[in-house]
Amino acid sequence: MSTHAKRERLLLADLLESAGPEAPTLCEGWTTRDLAAHLVVRERRADAAGGILIKPLAARSERVRNEFAARPYDELLQLIRTGPPRVSPFSLKQIDEAANTVEFFIHAEDVRRAQPDWSPRPLDGVFADTLWKRLETAGRIMGRRSPAGLVLRRPNGQTVVAHKGAPVVTVTGEPGELLLYASGRQRVARVEEEGEPEAVAKVRQARLGLG
């Protein structure tokens, strides 16, 4: 049975292939080749992947990522498409779905929205609800560095309090757009922001997200 993570994996690989190895992404300083190498290291090199989130290990992670980035681009794309080896925790369906659905969705948008002619991607209702559930779970972690109170709201009225505080900035949009906003992609997220202008400006520039 297909999963959201598997679908997003293949979509992301196709986007990386179409863009080519030297296209820009929304990941600061990274081309599509750099992003592809990051995805491979994350799944295939547990000894180095910890540096993605743990600063003392970042130098080793970056060194290994650069080694992979030096490989042929087609090889990196094939490794992404085939997925992790069986010894990797990511090979387990439940972990793959939990850890990769959002990861691949966001990075697909990192590729798409770095291009000048991008347009929002329509999401089916089931997938939108899946992204919303992940936002409900991780919203407070993603919004912990917000300089003001931060409320994320769907058009149907469902809300996530990503950060408590005052003044409050309320951001309204579809789940995928809110997830991009909360992950630090505020400038490309198609949302509406409400609140004191100064607070809105500060939240828009804040370093939101898990990293």
Sequence and secondary structure as in RCSB ss.txt:
>XXXX:A:sequence
MSTHAKRERLLLADLLESAGPEAPTLCEGWTTRDLAAHLVVRERRADAAGGILIKPLAARSERVRNEFAARPYDE
LLQLIRTGPPRVSPFSLKQIDEAANTVEFFIHAEDVRRAQPDWSPRPLDGVFADTLWKRLETAGRIMGRRSPAGL
VLRRPNGQTVVAHKGAPVVTVTGEPGELLLYASGRQRVARVEEEGEPEAVAKVRQARLGLG
>XXXX:A:secstr
   HHHHHHHHHHHHHHHH TT B SSTT BHHHHHHHHHHHHH HHHHGGGT GGGHHHHHHHHHHHHTS HHH
HHHHHHH   TTSGGGSHHHHHHHHHHHHHHHHHHHHTTSTT       HHHHHHHHHHHHHHHHHHTTT SSEE
EEE TTS EEEEE  SSEEEEE  HHHHHHHHTT GGG   EEES HHHHHHHHHS  S  
